[in-house]
Amino acid sequence: MDAMNEVMIAPDFLALGLGGTNMMSMLWTVAMGRQAVGVEMRGDPFLGVHWNIREDFYHQLGLIDQMMLERYGEARLPRRGDGRLFRLAECFYSQQTVSGDIVADEIIDGYDIDQHIVGTIHHVEFIDDRWRDGLPNRVITVLEPPTPPDRLDPGKIRTSMVEVLDGPSTFQAEAASIQKLLRRYLELIEQQDLDNNREPRVRLFTHHRVVPAEGDGFIHCQDGRKRIRIEALQEFDFKGLFVRVRLPGSEVIDLGVPELFMIAQGFNSTDAKRLGFEQHDVKVDHGDGHGPVVAQADFLAGLLDVLVGGRLRRRISSEFDQDGKEYWVRQIAVGHENDPEVGWVLVQVPDFKTFDPIESGLLPAGTNPDSPEFFATYQHLIYEYYIKQAADILDIPRQELMKVQMIYGPTLFSLIERVGDDPLIAANGVVAGDSFGNGHFLTSGGAMTGMVGHSARLLQYWRSRDAGTSPAEAIRRLADSIREDTHAWLQVSATEYSQAAPINFGAERIEQISKASGIDSSVRANAIDAARRQRHALLPLDPSNWRRSLMTTTRCSVQSAWPVCSR
């Protein structure tokens, strides 16, 4: 410990990136009696999407609460603003409180004593709008919703990520709210130790990053480990892009050589790349005779002022190209129990669709692609396609839905599955979360793989260390487990690109959907290899968008997504 700067030197665990994966990893580390340091350049959590959350996560939070109490006693546990013990699981979900239009910090502070953070799922519906025998056809399958747990039970935490991901989601919540829950707990532990002049269990460096200069941030040691130095940042919004520079007058902070560091910074981690980590595209054989093709799909994301409520609704439909060839596209609607303003709708774009204003006939040939007219028409085409598909899954008339305010989107982005070969990037470092690899996201597979899977491997790591396993052997096992979890995600994701039934519905539900639709679940969709697509340049989803106000304004009219009906 550097007393002058209150910096923890050579911590047991160093988290580079403070998303859900690394914050859960820090909590497991502290619960096992170790010291943890977290580094994040973006400050407070801000991710605006909604997650579908498996029951395992709730039981993991309960286990962390139990382990913290047993190890430290009530005196060294954080407390909420009203003086009560800060129990993660209780803030997340309780049968004594209700869900609704919540503010996470008000619940955590104890100001809101009536609500918990998540909503439960009361309705699970699958709409099959694929054509049959050359004619439009609709089959609606209403599935039994999962029963929320009536008590905490660590024995219900599954260790197989295939079982976790292929099982139903029980809860829904804003991603930022879950991340704030974890962050506030860590912050309070840190502050409590500093206020009482105790050796800190946690140190957090937000608005910081590893020094980017070559050889100055990750310093190689002779035994293959890395010594890590970080710097404070100042952030600017420059012409729509966030730019970060070293805080003027600040000193480099030397964190020493941690026993273990984990990089979990989302897609395309620059820190991982600096250490030689590389990813490759994941290819999937759809069984359509074309052989393996890149697992890729394009989506439009939007947040509507629509009361979806405690509902998880999936839809699959047919789209036809100019030659009459059929392609299957998927949509999902996610809400939040008792919150009338959460209506996340994600819409898949068929491979052949371009949104080209000239090709669509709305602009004459030769129109400058950089002109305002071209961009406005492009945005119009995107909105028109999105609102049509959203109306179909929400079962709200298109003209009515167009009157509803959009808080975010529609934003076009590409999903491309990529994965590395080995999470081990240094003798004391691994890559985890989406930074190592990613599968399909429609049912929050990334959040669950990272928070439920990869982070829990840290618990196994510290238990093996307590049992006498050497750091080198324990880290090797950790890396192998991270790879196993990610490959499980890729395995479960494969069906989302070609089969009708979605992931995390389970074998019994898939059989129920297949019987209702009358179409064999083994039938595969047509797909175009990414290299042959007509859309040449698609902007990826920019995480910075969640920190800006992006709104399509109309009348402030809130519609409700009613139970779907046959046509």
VEXDREN-2710 file (C-alpha; in Angstrom, 1 decimal):
% VEXDREN-2710
k/r/px/py/pz
1/MET/0.0/0.0/0.0
2/ASP/1.3/3.4/-1.0
3/ALA/0.3/5.5/2.0
4/MET/0.9/8.8/0.2
5/ASN/-1.4/8.1/-2.7
6/GLU/-3.6/5.5/-1.0
7/VAL/-2.9/3.1/-3.9
8/MET/-3.0/-0.6/-3.4
9/ILE/0.3/-2.0/-4.7
10/ALA/0.3/-5.5/-6.3
11/PRO/-3.3/-6.4/-5.5
12/ASP/-4.6/-9.9/-5.5
13/PHE/-6.9/-9.1/-8.4
14/LEU/-6.9/-6.2/-10.9
15/ALA/-10.0/-5.7/-13.0
16/LEU/-9.4/-3.7/-16.3
17/GLY/-12.9/-2.6/-17.3
18/LEU/-15.8/-2.3/-14.8
19/GLY/-18.7/-3.9/-16.6
20/GLY/-20.8/-6.7/-15.0
21/THR/-18.2/-9.4/-15.5
22/ASN/-15.3/-7.7/-13.7
23/MET/-17.4/-6.2/-11.0
24/MET/-18.8/-9.6/-10.1
25/SER/-15.3/-10.9/-10.2
26/MET/-14.2/-8.2/-7.7
27/LEU/-17.1/-9.2/-5.4
28/TRP/-16.1/-12.9/-5.5
29/THR/-12.5/-11.8/-4.8
30/VAL/-13.4/-9.7/-1.7
31/ALA/-15.8/-12.3/-0.4
32/MET/-12.8/-14.7/-0.5
33/GLY/-10.8/-12.3/1.7
34/ARG/-8.6/-10.9/-1.1
35/GLN/-7.9/-7.3/-2.3
36/ALA/-9.3/-6.1/-5.6
37/VAL/-8.6/-3.0/-7.7
38/GLY/-10.8/-1.9/-10.6
39/VAL/-9.9/0.5/-13.5
40/GLU/-12.5/2.0/-15.8
41/MET/-12.2/4.9/-18.1
42/ARG/-15.9/5.8/-18.6
43/GLY/-16.9/6.6/-15.1
44/ASP/-20.4/5.7/-13.8
45/PRO/-22.4/2.8/-15.5
46/PHE/-24.6/4.1/-18.3
47/LEU/-25.5/1.1/-20.5
48/GLY/-29.2/1.7/-21.4
49/VAL/-30.3/-1.7/-22.8
50/HIS/-32.5/-4.1/-20.9
51/TRP/-31.2/-7.5/-19.9
52/ASN/-33.0/-10.8/-19.6
53/ILE/-31.5/-12.4/-16.5
54/ARG/-31.4/-16.0/-15.4
55/GLU/-32.3/-17.0/-11.9
56/ASP/-28.7/-18.1/-11.2
57/PHE/-27.5/-14.5/-11.0
58/TYR/-30.0/-13.9/-8.1
59/HIS/-28.6/-16.9/-6.2
60/GLN/-25.0/-15.8/-6.8
61/LEU/-25.8/-12.4/-5.3
62/GLY/-27.2/-14.2/-2.3
63/LEU/-24.1/-16.3/-1.9
64/ILE/-21.9/-13.2/-2.0
65/ASP/-24.0/-11.6/0.7
66/GLN/-23.7/-14.8/2.8
67/MET/-19.9/-15.1/2.3
68/MET/-19.3/-11.4/3.1
69/LEU/-21.3/-11.7/6.3
70/GLU/-19.5/-14.9/7.4
71/ARG/-16.0/-13.4/6.7
72/TYR/-16.3/-9.8/7.8
73/GLY/-19.3/-9.7/10.2
74/GLU/-22.0/-6.9/10.1
75/ALA/-19.6/-4.2/11.3
76/ARG/-17.5/-4.4/8.1
77/LEU/-20.4/-4.7/5.7
78/PRO/-21.7/-1.7/3.7
79/ARG/-24.9/-0.1/4.7
80/ARG/-27.6/1.6/2.7
81/GLY/-28.6/5.2/3.2
82/ASP/-31.3/4.4/5.7
83/GLY/-28.8/2.4/7.9
84/ARG/-29.9/-1.1/6.8
85/LEU/-27.3/-3.7/5.8
86/PHE/-26.6/-3.5/2.0
87/ARG/-27.7/-6.9/0.8
88/LEU/-27.2/-7.3/-3.0
89/ALA/-29.9/-10.0/-3.5
90/GLU/-32.4/-8.0/-1.5
91/CYS/-32.0/-4.9/-3.6
92/PHE/-32.1/-7.0/-6.8
93/TYR/-35.3/-8.9/-5.9
94/SER/-37.5/-9.6/-2.9
95/GLN/-41.0/-10.9/-2.4
96/GLN/-41.5/-8.1/0.2
97/THR/-41.0/-5.4/-2.4
98/VAL/-42.4/-4.8/-5.9
99/SER/-41.1/-3.9/-9.3
100/GLY/-41.9/-0.7/-11.3
101/ASP/-40.6/2.5/-12.8
102/ILE/-37.4/2.5/-10.6
103/VAL/-34.3/4.6/-10.0
104/ALA/-31.6/2.2/-8.9
105/ASP/-29.8/4.6/-6.7
106/GLU/-33.0/5.5/-4.8
107/ILE/-33.5/1.8/-4.0
108/ILE/-29.8/1.3/-3.0
109/ASP/-29.9/4.5/-0.8
110/GLY/-33.0/3.3/1.0
111/TYR/-35.1/6.2/-0.2
112/ASP/-37.4/3.9/-2.1
113/ILE/-38.3/1.1/0.3
114/ASP/-41.2/-0.3/-1.7
115/GLN/-39.5/-1.5/-4.9
116/HIS/-36.7/-3.7/-6.0
117/ILE/-34.5/-3.3/-9.2
118/VAL/-35.7/-6.1/-11.5
119/GLY/-39.0/-7.0/-13.0
120/THR/-40.3/-10.6/-13.3
121/ILE/-41.6/-12.1/-16.5
122/HIS/-45.3/-13.0/-16.5
123/HIS/-45.8/-13.6/-20.2
124/VAL/-43.7/-15.6/-22.6
125/GLU/-44.9/-15.6/-26.2
126/PHE/-43.6/-16.8/-29.5
127/ILE/-45.1/-15.6/-32.8
128/ASP/-44.5/-17.6/-35.9
129/ASP/-45.4/-15.4/-38.9
130/ARG/-43.5/-17.4/-41.5
131/TRP/-45.3/-18.1/-44.7
132/ARG/-46.7/-21.7/-45.2
133/ASP/-47.5/-23.3/-48.5
134/GLY/-47.1/-20.0/-50.3
135/LEU/-49.5/-18.1/-48.0
136/PRO/-49.2/-15.8/-45.0
137/ASN/-49.7/-17.8/-41.8
138/ARG/-49.6/-16.9/-38.1
139/VAL/-49.2/-19.3/-35.2
140/ILE/-49.0/-17.9/-31.6
141/THR/-47.6/-20.1/-28.9
142/VAL/-48.1/-18.9/-25.3
143/LEU/-45.6/-20.6/-23.0
144/GLU/-45.6/-21.0/-19.3
145/PRO/-43.6/-18.2/-17.6
146/PRO/-40.8/-19.1/-15.2
147/THR/-41.7/-19.1/-11.5
148/PRO/-39.6/-16.5/-9.5
149/PRO/-37.6/-18.1/-6.7
150/ASP/-39.3/-17.9/-3.2
151/ARG/-35.9/-18.0/-1.4
152/LEU/-32.2/-17.8/-2.0
153/ASP/-30.6/-21.2/-2.7
154/PRO/-26.9/-21.4/-3.7
155/GLY/-27.6/-25.0/-4.7
156/LYS/-29.5/-23.7/-7.7
157/ILE/-26.4/-22.0/-9.2
158/ARG/-25.7/-24.0/-12.3
159/THR/-22.1/-24.6/-13.4
160/SER/-22.8/-25.5/-17.0
161/MET/-23.2/-22.4/-19.2
162/VAL/-25.1/-24.4/-21.8
163/GLU/-27.8/-25.2/-19.2
164/VAL/-27.8/-21.5/-18.0
165/LEU/-28.1/-20.0/-21.5
166/ASP/-30.6/-22.6/-22.8
167/GLY/-32.8/-22.1/-19.8
168/PRO/-35.5/-19.5/-19.4
169/SER/-34.9/-16.0/-18.2
170/THR/-36.7/-15.1/-14.9
171/PHE/-35.9/-11.4/-14.5
172/GLN/-35.7/-8.3/-16.7
173/ALA/-33.7/-5.1/-15.8
174/GLU/-31.9/-2.1/-17.2
175/ALA/-28.3/-3.0/-17.6
176/ALA/-27.1/0.2/-16.0
177/SER/-29.2/-0.5/-12.9
178/ILE/-27.6/-3.9/-12.4
179/GLN/-24.2/-2.4/-12.9
180/LYS/-24.9/0.5/-10.5
181/LEU/-26.0/-2.1/-7.9
182/LEU/-22.6/-3.8/-8.1
183/ARG/-20.6/-0.5/-8.4
184/ARG/-22.3/1.1/-5.3
185/TYR/-21.5/-2.0/-3.2
186/LEU/-17.9/-1.8/-4.2
187/GLU/-17.7/1.9/-3.6
188/LEU/-19.2/1.7/-0.1
189/ILE/-16.7/-1.0/0.9
190/GLU/-13.9/1.2/-0.4
191/GLN/-15.2/4.2/1.5
192/GLN/-15.8/2.3/4.7
193/ASP/-12.2/1.1/4.8
194/LEU/-10.7/4.5/4.0
195/ASP/-12.9/6.2/6.7
196/ASN/-11.8/3.7/9.3
197/ASN/-8.1/3.7/8.3
198/ARG/-8.2/0.0/7.5
199/GLU/-6.3/-1.8/4.9
200/PRO/-8.6/-1.4/1.9
201/ARG/-10.3/-4.4/0.4
202/VAL/-11.3/-2.4/-2.7
203/ARG/-9.8/0.5/-4.7
204/LEU/-11.7/1.9/-7.7
205/PHE/-10.1/4.1/-10.4
206/THR/-12.8/5.5/-12.6
207/HIS/-11.9/7.8/-15.4
208/HIS/-8.5/6.0/-15.6
209/ARG/-6.8/3.7/-18.1
210/VAL/-3.7/1.7/-18.6
211/VAL/-0.9/4.1/-19.8
212/PRO/-1.2/3.7/-23.6
213/ALA/2.5/4.4/-24.5
214/GLU/4.2/1.2/-25.6
215/GLY/6.1/-0.4/-22.8
216/ASP/4.9/2.1/-20.3
217/GLY/1.5/0.7/-19.2
218/PHE/2.1/-3.0/-19.4
219/ILE/5.6/-3.6/-18.3
220/HIS/7.0/-7.1/-18.9
221/CYS/8.6/-8.9/-16.1
222/GLN/11.2/-11.7/-16.5
223/ASP/8.8/-14.4/-15.3
224/GLY/6.2/-13.5/-17.9
225/ARG/4.0/-11.5/-15.6
226/LYS/2.9/-7.9/-16.2
227/ARG/3.4/-4.9/-14.0
228/ILE/0.7/-2.3/-14.7
229/ARG/0.6/1.5/-14.6
230/ILE/-2.4/3.6/-15.1
231/GLU/-3.2/7.3/-15.7
232/ALA/-6.1/9.7/-14.9
233/LEU/-8.2/10.9/-17.8
234/GLN/-10.1/14.0/-18.9
235/GLU/-12.9/13.4/-21.3
236/PHE/-14.2/15.7/-24.1
237/ASP/-17.2/15.4/-26.4
238/PHE/-15.5/16.4/-29.7
239/LYS/-17.8/16.6/-32.8
240/GLY/-19.9/13.7/-31.5
241/LEU/-17.0/11.5/-30.4
242/PHE/-15.7/11.1/-26.9
243/VAL/-12.0/11.9/-26.7
244/ARG/-9.9/11.1/-23.7
245/VAL/-6.5/12.6/-22.8
246/ARG/-4.2/12.4/-19.8
247/LEU/-5.4/14.7/-17.0
248/PRO/-3.0/17.7/-17.0
249/GLY/-0.6/17.7/-14.1
250/SER/-1.5/14.1/-13.0
251/GLU/1.1/11.5/-12.1
252/VAL/1.2/7.9/-13.4
253/ILE/-0.1/5.4/-10.8
254/ASP/1.9/2.3/-10.5
255/LEU/-0.2/-0.7/-9.4
256/GLY/2.7/-3.1/-9.3
257/VAL/2.4/-6.8/-10.3
258/PRO/-1.0/-8.2/-9.4
259/GLU/-1.4/-11.9/-8.8
260/LEU/-4.1/-11.9/-11.4
261/PHE/-5.5/-9.3/-13.8
262/MET/-8.5/-9.7/-16.0
263/ILE/-9.4/-7.6/-19.1
264/ALA/-13.2/-7.4/-19.7
265/GLN/-13.7/-4.2/-21.6
266/GLY/-16.3/-5.2/-24.1
267/PHE/-15.8/-5.8/-27.8
268/ASN/-12.4/-4.9/-29.4
269/SER/-10.4/-4.3/-26.2
270/THR/-7.4/-2.2/-27.1
271/ASP/-5.6/-3.4/-23.9
272/ALA/-6.0/-7.0/-25.0
273/LYS/-4.7/-6.3/-28.4
274/ARG/-1.6/-4.6/-27.0
275/LEU/-0.8/-7.9/-25.3
276/GLY/-1.0/-9.8/-28.5
277/PHE/-4.6/-11.1/-28.2
278/GLU/-6.4/-11.7/-31.5
279/GLN/-9.9/-12.8/-32.4
280/HIS/-11.2/-14.7/-35.5
281/ASP/-14.7/-14.8/-37.0
282/VAL/-16.9/-17.7/-35.9
283/LYS/-18.3/-19.7/-38.8
284/VAL/-21.5/-21.8/-38.6
285/ASP/-22.7/-24.5/-40.9
286/HIS/-26.5/-24.0/-41.2
287/GLY/-27.0/-27.4/-43.0
288/ASP/-28.2/-25.6/-46.1
289/GLY/-25.5/-27.0/-48.4
290/HIS/-23.5/-23.8/-48.5
291/GLY/-21.0/-24.9/-45.9
292/PRO/-19.7/-22.8/-42.9
293/VAL/-20.4/-19.1/-43.2
294/VAL/-19.6/-16.2/-40.8
295/ALA/-22.1/-16.0/-37.9
296/GLN/-23.3/-12.5/-38.6
297/ALA/-26.6/-10.7/-38.5
298/ASP/-27.7/-7.1/-38.7
299/PHE/-30.3/-5.5/-36.3
300/LEU/-32.1/-2.3/-35.6
301/ALA/-32.5/-1.3/-32.0
302/GLY/-35.0/1.1/-30.5
303/LEU/-36.6/2.1/-27.3
304/LEU/-40.3/3.0/-27.5
305/ASP/-42.7/4.5/-24.9
306/VAL/-44.7/1.3/-25.0
307/LEU/-46.0/-0.7/-22.0
308/VAL/-44.5/-4.1/-22.8
309/GLY/-44.5/-4.9/-19.1
310/GLY/-43.4/-8.2/-17.7
311/ARG/-43.4/-9.8/-21.1
312/LEU/-40.8/-11.6/-23.2
313/ARG/-42.1/-11.8/-26.8
314/ARG/-40.2/-13.3/-29.7
315/ARG/-41.2/-13.4/-33.4
316/ILE/-40.0/-15.0/-36.5
317/SER/-41.3/-13.9/-39.9
318/SER/-40.6/-14.2/-43.7
319/GLU/-39.0/-11.6/-45.9
320/PHE/-38.6/-12.1/-49.7
321/ASP/-35.9/-10.8/-52.0
322/GLN/-36.5/-9.6/-55.5
323/ASP/-36.3/-13.2/-56.8
324/GLY/-38.9/-14.4/-54.3
325/LYS/-36.4/-16.3/-52.1
326/GLU/-37.5/-16.5/-48.5
327/TYR/-35.4/-15.4/-45.6
328/TRP/-36.3/-15.6/-41.9
329/VAL/-35.9/-12.6/-39.7
330/ARG/-36.3/-12.4/-35.9
331/GLN/-37.6/-9.7/-33.5
332/ILE/-37.7/-9.5/-29.8
333/ALA/-39.7/-7.2/-27.5
334/VAL/-38.5/-6.7/-23.9
335/GLY/-40.2/-4.6/-21.2
336/HIS/-40.1/-4.1/-17.4
337/GLU/-42.8/-5.1/-15.0
338/ASN/-45.0/-2.2/-14.1
339/ASP/-42.9/0.3/-16.1
340/PRO/-45.0/2.0/-18.9
341/GLU/-42.0/3.5/-20.6
342/VAL/-39.8/0.5/-21.3
343/GLY/-40.4/-1.0/-24.7
344/TRP/-37.1/-2.3/-26.2
345/VAL/-37.7/-3.8/-29.6
346/LEU/-34.8/-5.3/-31.7
347/VAL/-35.5/-6.1/-35.3
348/GLN/-33.3/-8.2/-37.6
349/VAL/-32.6/-6.9/-41.1
350/PRO/-32.7/-9.5/-43.9
351/ASP/-29.4/-10.1/-45.6
352/PHE/-30.6/-8.7/-49.0
353/LYS/-31.9/-5.4/-47.7
354/THR/-29.7/-2.3/-48.4
355/PHE/-31.6/0.8/-47.3
356/ASP/-30.1/2.4/-50.4
357/PRO/-32.1/5.6/-51.3
358/ILE/-31.2/5.4/-55.0
359/GLU/-32.0/1.7/-55.3
360/SER/-35.3/2.2/-53.5
361/GLY/-36.3/4.9/-56.1
362/LEU/-36.6/7.7/-53.6
363/LEU/-33.6/9.6/-55.0
364/PRO/-32.3/10.0/-58.6
365/ALA/-29.1/8.2/-59.7
366/GLY/-26.0/10.3/-59.1
367/THR/-27.2/11.8/-55.8
368/ASN/-24.2/12.5/-53.6
369/PRO/-24.0/10.0/-50.8
370/ASP/-22.6/12.7/-48.5
371/SER/-25.6/15.1/-49.1
372/PRO/-28.2/15.8/-46.5
373/GLU/-30.9/14.5/-48.8
374/PHE/-29.2/11.1/-49.1
375/PHE/-28.7/10.7/-45.3
376/ALA/-32.3/11.9/-44.5
377/THR/-33.7/9.4/-47.0
378/TYR/-31.5/6.6/-45.6
379/GLN/-32.8/7.4/-42.1
380/HIS/-36.4/7.4/-43.4
381/LEU/-36.0/3.9/-45.0
382/ILE/-34.5/2.6/-41.7
383/TYR/-37.4/4.0/-39.7
384/GLU/-40.1/2.8/-42.0
385/TYR/-38.7/-0.8/-41.9
386/TYR/-38.2/-0.7/-38.2
387/ILE/-41.7/0.7/-37.3
388/LYS/-43.4/-1.9/-39.5
389/GLN/-41.6/-4.8/-37.8
390/ALA/-42.1/-3.3/-34.4
391/ALA/-45.8/-2.9/-35.0
392/ASP/-46.0/-6.6/-36.0
393/ILE/-44.4/-7.9/-32.8
394/LEU/-46.1/-5.4/-30.5
395/ASP/-49.5/-6.0/-32.3
396/ILE/-50.1/-2.2/-32.4
397/PRO/-51.3/-0.7/-35.6
398/ARG/-48.4/0.9/-37.5
399/GLN/-50.0/4.4/-37.7
400/GLU/-50.6/4.4/-34.0
401/LEU/-47.1/3.3/-33.2
402/MET/-45.7/6.1/-35.3
403/LYS/-47.3/8.5/-32.8
404/VAL/-45.4/7.1/-29.9
405/GLN/-42.2/8.7/-28.8
406/MET/-38.9/6.9/-29.4
407/ILE/-36.3/7.5/-26.7
408/TYR/-33.6/5.8/-28.6
409/GLY/-33.0/4.7/-32.2
410/PRO/-33.8/3.0/-34.5
411/THR/-30.0/2.4/-34.7
412/LEU/-28.5/0.0/-37.2
413/PHE/-25.7/-2.3/-36.0
414/SER/-24.0/-5.5/-37.0
415/LEU/-23.5/-8.6/-34.8
416/ILE/-20.4/-10.6/-35.8
417/GLU/-19.4/-13.5/-33.7
418/ARG/-15.7/-13.5/-32.9
419/VAL/-13.6/-15.4/-30.4
420/GLY/-10.0/-15.8/-29.4
421/ASP/-7.9/-18.9/-29.2
422/ASP/-6.7/-18.6/-25.6
423/PRO/-7.8/-16.2/-22.8
424/LEU/-4.3/-16.5/-21.2
425/ILE/-2.4/-13.4/-22.4
426/ALA/0.3/-13.1/-19.7
427/ALA/1.6/-15.3/-16.9
428/ASN/-0.8/-13.3/-14.6
429/GLY/-3.4/-12.1/-17.0
430/VAL/-6.6/-13.3/-18.8
431/VAL/-9.2/-11.9/-21.2
432/ALA/-12.9/-12.5/-20.3
433/GLY/-16.4/-11.3/-21.2
434/ASP/-17.0/-10.0/-24.7
435/SER/-13.4/-9.1/-24.9
436/PHE/-12.6/-12.8/-25.3
437/GLY/-15.5/-13.8/-27.5
438/ASN/-19.1/-13.1/-28.2
439/GLY/-22.1/-15.1/-29.4
440/HIS/-25.7/-14.0/-30.1
441/PHE/-27.1/-11.3/-27.8
442/LEU/-30.9/-11.5/-28.3
443/THR/-31.4/-13.2/-24.9
444/SER/-28.6/-11.4/-23.1
445/GLY/-26.2/-14.3/-23.6
446/GLY/-23.2/-12.0/-23.2
447/ALA/-24.2/-10.6/-19.9
448/MET/-25.0/-14.0/-18.5
449/THR/-21.8/-15.6/-19.8
450/GLY/-19.7/-12.9/-18.3
451/MET/-21.5/-12.3/-15.0
452/VAL/-22.8/-15.8/-14.2
453/GLY/-20.0/-17.8/-15.9
454/HIS/-16.7/-16.1/-16.2
455/SER/-16.9/-14.2/-12.9
456/ALA/-17.8/-17.3/-10.9
457/ARG/-14.6/-18.9/-12.2
458/LEU/-12.8/-16.4/-10.0
459/LEU/-14.5/-18.0/-7.0
460/GLN/-13.1/-21.3/-8.2
461/TYR/-9.7/-19.7/-8.7
462/TRP/-9.5/-18.4/-5.1
463/ARG/-10.8/-21.7/-3.7
464/SER/-8.1/-23.6/-5.6
465/ARG/-5.5/-21.1/-4.3
466/ASP/-6.6/-21.7/-0.8
467/ALA/-6.3/-25.4/-1.4
468/GLY/-2.6/-24.9/-2.3
469/THR/-2.7/-24.7/-6.1
470/SER/0.1/-22.6/-7.5
471/PRO/-0.9/-19.3/-9.2
472/ALA/0.4/-20.6/-12.6
473/GLU/-1.8/-23.7/-12.5
474/ALA/-4.8/-21.9/-11.1
475/ILE/-4.6/-19.2/-13.8
476/ARG/-4.3/-21.9/-16.5
477/ARG/-7.5/-23.6/-15.2
478/LEU/-9.2/-20.2/-15.1
479/ALA/-8.4/-19.5/-18.7
480/ASP/-9.6/-22.9/-19.8
481/SER/-12.9/-22.3/-17.9
482/ILE/-13.4/-18.9/-19.5
483/ARG/-12.9/-20.5/-23.0
484/GLU/-15.3/-23.4/-22.1
485/ASP/-18.0/-20.9/-21.0
486/THR/-17.6/-18.8/-24.2
487/HIS/-17.7/-21.8/-26.4
488/ALA/-20.9/-22.9/-24.7
489/TRP/-22.4/-19.5/-25.6
490/LEU/-21.3/-20.0/-29.2
491/GLN/-22.8/-23.5/-29.2
492/VAL/-26.2/-22.2/-28.0
493/SER/-26.1/-19.2/-30.3
494/ALA/-25.7/-21.2/-33.4
495/THR/-29.5/-22.0/-33.7
496/GLU/-30.4/-18.3/-33.7
497/TYR/-28.9/-17.9/-37.2
498/SER/-30.9/-20.7/-38.9
499/GLN/-33.4/-22.5/-36.8
500/ALA/-36.9/-21.2/-36.0
501/ALA/-37.0/-21.7/-32.3
502/PRO/-35.0/-19.2/-30.2
503/ILE/-32.3/-20.0/-27.7
504/ASN/-33.1/-20.2/-24.0
505/PHE/-36.5/-21.7/-24.6
506/GLY/-35.4/-25.2/-23.7
507/ALA/-36.1/-28.5/-25.4
508/GLU/-39.7/-28.9/-24.1
509/ARG/-40.7/-25.3/-25.2
510/ILE/-39.1/-25.8/-28.6
511/GLU/-41.1/-29.0/-29.1
512/GLN/-44.3/-27.1/-28.1
513/ILE/-43.5/-24.4/-30.7
514/SER/-42.8/-26.9/-33.4
515/LYS/-46.0/-28.8/-32.9
516/ALA/-48.0/-25.6/-32.9
517/SER/-46.5/-24.2/-36.1
518/GLY/-46.5/-27.5/-37.9
519/ILE/-43.0/-26.8/-39.3
520/ASP/-40.2/-29.1/-38.5
521/SER/-37.7/-27.5/-36.0
522/SER/-34.9/-28.9/-38.1
523/VAL/-35.8/-26.8/-41.1
524/ARG/-33.1/-24.2/-41.8
525/ALA/-33.3/-20.7/-43.0
526/ASN/-31.5/-19.2/-46.1
527/ALA/-28.5/-17.1/-45.4
528/ILE/-26.1/-15.0/-47.4
529/ASP/-22.4/-15.1/-46.5
530/ALA/-21.3/-11.8/-45.0
531/ALA/-18.8/-11.4/-47.9
532/ARG/-21.7/-11.4/-50.5
533/ARG/-23.9/-8.9/-48.8
534/GLN/-25.1/-5.8/-50.6
535/ARG/-24.8/-3.6/-47.5
536/HIS/-21.2/-2.5/-47.7
537/ALA/-20.8/-0.3/-44.6
538/LEU/-22.7/-0.6/-41.4
539/LEU/-21.9/1.4/-38.3
540/PRO/-21.4/-0.8/-35.2
541/LEU/-23.5/0.0/-32.1
542/ASP/-21.6/2.8/-30.4
543/PRO/-21.6/2.5/-26.6
544/SER/-21.3/6.2/-26.3
545/ASN/-24.8/6.5/-27.6
546/TRP/-26.2/5.5/-24.2
547/ARG/-24.8/8.7/-22.8
548/ARG/-26.5/11.0/-25.2
549/SER/-30.1/12.1/-25.7
550/LEU/-31.2/10.5/-28.9
551/MET/-34.9/11.0/-29.4
552/THR/-37.5/10.8/-32.1
553/THR/-40.2/13.2/-30.9
554/THR/-43.9/12.9/-31.6
555/ARG/-46.9/13.2/-29.2
556/CYS/-46.1/11.8/-25.8
557/SER/-48.5/9.0/-26.2
558/VAL/-48.0/5.7/-24.4
559/GLN/-49.4/2.6/-26.1
560/SER/-49.7/-0.8/-24.5
561/ALA/-48.6/-4.1/-26.1
562/TRP/-51.7/-6.1/-25.8
563/PRO/-51.8/-9.9/-25.9
564/VAL/-51.3/-10.9/-29.6
565/CYS/-54.1/-12.2/-31.7
566/SER/-54.3/-14.4/-34.8
567/ARG/-54.9/-12.7/-38.1
END
